[in-house]
Each structure stands twice: as C-alpha cells, then as structure tokens.
C-alpha cells in the first residue's frame, strides 16, 4: 500500500498525472494536467513551469489502449507555449475513444484554447480566462512573404481545429483573434468565465464537482452502449 501511494505521489510530482479509482461509480479516471507553458522541441529554462509533450503523448497512447481506464479528466492552467506541440496534444486528445472532459482553472491561453476544446465536454471556472490571439514569434517583425504565409497557415489550422471541436464559428474566432480594442498594445481577446461559454468555446461554467459528474455520466453511457 505504501509503495502504491509513493508511486502515485511520484506520478503527480513528475508528470502531473494520476489514475483515480472510484469504487462507488465503478470507474477509473485518468487525470492529466496542462500546467504552465507547453514545451516543444526546445528545452525551456529550469525556472519555468512546463508541460512536456513527450510526457503527455505516451500517456494518452497508454490510456487509449488500456482496458482499465474509463475516462480522462484534463485540468488546464496554461499560458500557451509551443504551437506545434500543443496542437499535437490537442489532436491526440480529440482522437481518444474514451470519454474526455476538460476544466479550465486560472487560464487556458493561446494554444491552450485548442487544448481546452479538444475534449468531449468542457468546463471553465467563473474566474477562468481564455486568451485568443494571432500566432506570434517572440515579437519578431515578419518581413518575408513565405514566413507570413507559414504563420497564416498555422493560424488557419488552429482556427479550424477550434471551430471543429467547439460550437464557435471560425469567422467569429478570427474576429476575436484580430481584435485591437481589448489587449493593450496587442491583438486578441480575453474571455472570462461565462464569456467563453457565450462565445460557444466552452460548454459550461463549473468546477471540479461538475467535471467529475459529467465524466461519470459519459463513461456510464459508453459502458451501456
């Protein structure tokens, strides 16, 4: 028992992951967290709180192939990060056949938006925020057409993913992304709590209690079918 508890503690400490056995509902939930900055191919400084995609992708593959996992709870509090890596994680979450539910705590900014909407159902706490803005490259001015075209293509991929996996309209998302009136000296829009629901990015305002209830509901439904 002590060894099992130690393994759980280590799993949380190292990867922000935990498998939760609920005997009352007879379900086993795998909890994943996207915290801080999504780290891609380049290693970020040791002082930066990161989520490494090379940790998340194998875990998602294990969840998909495991007969012992019934559903996935995704907790998000992220400033964004590497676009390609974040989108890769979002695509993988969206393709998991087990029921998935996300909960935005604090914030889910930038590439965190596709991650938040990649699940079957999504929640955001009342004070939670989502920031939608254009793809950036550390403030560098884009002076070459091929570079601009590449960024535009990447931006279109993100918009397409968000609109496909939420109720938000792609044209409306682009308007929010290019908004000049909210974020000082920058483009984009900040949505707080129910505003994200009103824009049909997130399904519902709620906390961990609602997220678990919804996930148990979805897992029961899948087991019956």
C-alpha positions as CSV (number, residue, x, y, z in Angstrom):
1,X,0.0,0.0,0.0
2,X,2.8,2.4,0.9
3,X,4.6,1.6,-2.3
4,X,1.5,2.2,-4.3
5,X,0.9,5.6,-2.6
6,X,4.6,6.5,-3.3
7,X,4.2,5.7,-7.0
8,X,1.1,7.9,-7.1
9,X,2.9,10.8,-5.4
10,X,5.9,10.4,-7.8
11,X,3.5,10.4,-10.8
12,X,1.9,13.6,-9.8
13,X,5.2,15.3,-8.9
14,X,7.0,14.3,-12.2
15,X,4.2,14.4,-14.8
16,X,1.1,16.0,-13.3
17,X,-0.8,12.7,-13.9
18,X,-2.9,10.4,-11.7
19,X,-5.2,7.5,-12.2
20,X,-8.2,7.8,-9.9
21,X,-10.2,4.7,-8.9
22,X,-13.8,5.5,-8.0
23,X,-15.4,2.4,-6.4
24,X,-18.8,3.9,-6.0
25,X,-19.2,4.6,-9.7
26,X,-17.1,1.6,-10.6
27,X,-15.0,3.8,-13.0
28,X,-11.3,4.5,-13.3
29,X,-10.4,8.1,-14.4
30,X,-7.0,9.2,-15.7
31,X,-6.2,12.8,-14.7
32,X,-3.9,14.8,-16.9
33,X,-2.7,18.4,-16.3
34,X,-1.5,21.0,-18.7
35,X,0.3,23.5,-16.5
36,X,2.5,26.5,-17.2
37,X,4.0,26.5,-20.6
38,X,3.7,23.8,-23.2
39,X,7.3,22.8,-24.0
40,X,8.1,21.8,-27.6
41,X,11.4,20.7,-29.2
42,X,13.4,23.3,-27.4
43,X,14.0,22.9,-23.6
44,X,12.8,25.9,-21.6
45,X,14.8,27.2,-18.5
46,X,14.6,25.1,-15.4
47,X,12.8,28.0,-13.6
48,X,9.9,27.8,-16.0
49,X,6.9,25.6,-15.1
50,X,6.3,23.4,-18.1
51,X,4.2,20.6,-19.5
52,X,6.4,18.4,-21.8
53,X,4.6,16.9,-24.8
54,X,6.9,13.9,-24.7
55,X,5.3,13.0,-21.4
56,X,1.7,13.7,-22.4
57,X,1.6,11.8,-25.8
58,X,2.8,8.4,-24.4
59,X,0.3,8.7,-21.5
60,X,-2.5,9.4,-24.0
61,X,-1.5,6.4,-26.1
62,X,-1.5,4.2,-22.9
63,X,-4.9,5.5,-21.9
64,X,-6.4,4.7,-25.3
65,X,-5.0,1.1,-25.3
66,X,-5.8,0.3,-21.6
67,X,-8.9,-1.7,-20.7
68,X,-8.6,-0.3,-17.2
69,X,-9.1,3.4,-18.0
70,X,-12.7,4.5,-18.5
71,X,-12.3,8.3,-19.0
72,X,-9.9,11.3,-19.0
73,X,-10.1,14.4,-16.9
74,X,-8.0,17.3,-18.3
75,X,-7.1,20.1,-16.0
76,X,-5.7,23.3,-17.6
77,X,-3.9,26.3,-16.3
78,X,-1.6,27.3,-19.1
79,X,-0.1,30.4,-20.7
80,X,0.2,28.5,-24.0
81,X,3.6,27.7,-25.5
82,X,4.9,25.7,-28.5
83,X,2.1,25.8,-31.2
84,X,3.0,22.6,-33.0
85,X,3.4,20.6,-29.8
86,X,0.2,22.0,-28.2
87,X,-1.8,21.2,-31.4
88,X,-0.3,17.7,-31.5
89,X,-1.5,17.1,-27.9
90,X,-5.0,18.6,-28.7
91,X,-5.3,16.3,-31.8
92,X,-4.4,13.3,-29.8
93,X,-6.9,14.1,-27.0
94,X,-9.6,14.6,-29.6
95,X,-8.9,11.2,-31.1
96,X,-9.1,9.3,-27.8
97,X,-12.1,6.9,-27.9
98,X,-12.7,7.1,-24.1
99,X,-14.9,9.9,-22.7
100,X,-12.9,13.1,-22.1
101,X,-13.8,16.3,-20.0
102,X,-11.7,19.4,-19.6
103,X,-11.7,22.0,-16.9
104,X,-10.1,25.4,-17.3
105,X,-8.6,26.7,-14.0
106,X,-6.9,30.0,-13.9
107,X,-6.4,30.3,-17.6
108,X,-6.1,28.5,-20.9
109,X,-4.4,30.9,-23.2
110,X,-3.1,30.9,-26.7
111,X,-2.5,27.2,-27.8
112,X,-4.3,26.3,-24.5
113,X,-7.6,27.2,-26.3
114,X,-7.4,24.2,-28.7
115,X,-6.4,22.0,-25.8
116,X,-9.5,23.1,-23.8
117,X,-11.9,22.4,-26.6
118,X,-10.3,19.1,-27.6
119,X,-12.4,17.0,-25.1
120,X,-16.0,15.7,-25.5
121,X,-17.2,18.3,-22.9
122,X,-15.6,21.3,-21.4
123,X,-15.9,23.5,-18.2
124,X,-14.4,26.8,-17.1
125,X,-14.5,28.2,-13.5
126,X,-16.1,31.6,-13.2
127,X,-12.8,33.4,-12.8
128,X,-11.0,31.4,-15.5
129,X,-9.7,33.1,-18.6
130,X,-9.1,32.3,-22.2
131,X,-6.9,34.4,-24.5
132,X,-7.3,34.2,-28.2
133,X,-4.6,35.9,-30.3
134,X,-2.7,35.6,-33.6
135,X,0.4,33.2,-33.8
136,X,3.4,35.1,-32.6
137,X,7.2,34.7,-32.9
138,X,8.7,36.5,-29.9
139,X,7.8,39.9,-31.2
140,X,9.9,39.5,-34.4
141,X,8.6,41.6,-37.3
142,X,7.7,39.4,-40.3
143,X,9.5,40.8,-43.3
144,X,9.4,37.9,-45.8
145,X,6.2,36.7,-47.6
146,X,7.0,32.9,-47.2
147,X,7.3,33.4,-43.4
148,X,4.0,35.3,-43.3
149,X,2.3,32.6,-45.4
150,X,3.6,29.9,-43.0
151,X,2.2,31.8,-40.0
152,X,-1.1,32.3,-41.7
153,X,-1.3,28.6,-42.5
154,X,-0.6,27.7,-38.9
155,X,-3.2,30.2,-37.7
156,X,-5.8,28.7,-40.0
157,X,-5.0,25.2,-38.7
158,X,-5.7,26.5,-35.1
159,X,-8.9,28.2,-36.1
160,X,-10.2,25.2,-38.0
161,X,-9.4,22.9,-35.0
162,X,-11.2,25.2,-32.5
163,X,-14.3,25.6,-34.7
164,X,-14.4,21.9,-35.4
165,X,-14.3,20.9,-31.7
166,X,-16.5,23.6,-30.2
167,X,-19.6,25.5,-31.1
168,X,-17.6,28.6,-32.1
169,X,-17.8,30.0,-35.6
170,X,-14.5,30.2,-37.4
171,X,-15.2,33.7,-38.7
172,X,-16.1,34.9,-35.3
173,X,-12.9,33.4,-33.8
174,X,-10.8,35.3,-36.3
175,X,-12.6,38.5,-35.3
176,X,-11.7,37.8,-31.7
177,X,-8.1,36.9,-32.7
178,X,-7.6,40.2,-34.5
179,X,-9.4,42.4,-32.1
180,X,-7.5,45.6,-31.3
181,X,-9.7,47.1,-28.6
182,X,-9.1,44.8,-25.5
183,X,-5.5,43.9,-25.2
184,X,-3.3,47.0,-24.8
185,X,-0.6,47.3,-27.5
186,X,-1.5,43.8,-28.8
187,X,-4.1,41.9,-30.8
188,X,-6.5,39.5,-29.4
189,X,-9.4,39.0,-26.9
190,X,-9.6,37.9,-23.2
191,X,-12.7,35.9,-22.4
192,X,-13.5,35.4,-18.7
193,X,-15.7,32.5,-17.4
194,X,-19.2,32.8,-18.8
195,X,-17.9,34.9,-21.8
196,X,-16.1,31.8,-23.1
197,X,-19.5,29.9,-22.8
198,X,-21.3,32.7,-24.6
199,X,-18.8,32.6,-27.5
200,X,-19.5,28.8,-27.6
201,X,-15.9,27.9,-27.0
202,X,-16.7,26.1,-23.7
203,X,-19.8,24.1,-22.9
204,X,-20.4,25.2,-19.3
205,X,-19.3,27.2,-16.3
206,X,-18.4,24.9,-13.4
207,X,-15.8,23.4,-11.2
208,X,-14.2,20.1,-10.4
209,X,-17.5,18.7,-9.0
210,X,-19.4,19.3,-12.3
211,X,-16.4,18.0,-14.3
212,X,-16.4,14.7,-12.4
213,X,-20.2,14.3,-12.6
214,X,-20.1,14.8,-16.3
215,X,-17.3,12.4,-16.8
216,X,-19.0,9.7,-14.8
217,X,-22.2,10.3,-16.8
218,X,-20.3,9.9,-20.1
219,X,-18.4,6.8,-19.0
220,X,-21.7,5.2,-17.9
221,X,-23.3,6.0,-21.2
222,X,-20.3,4.5,-23.1
223,X,-20.3,1.3,-21.0
224,X,-24.1,0.8,-21.7
225,X,-23.6,1.2,-25.4
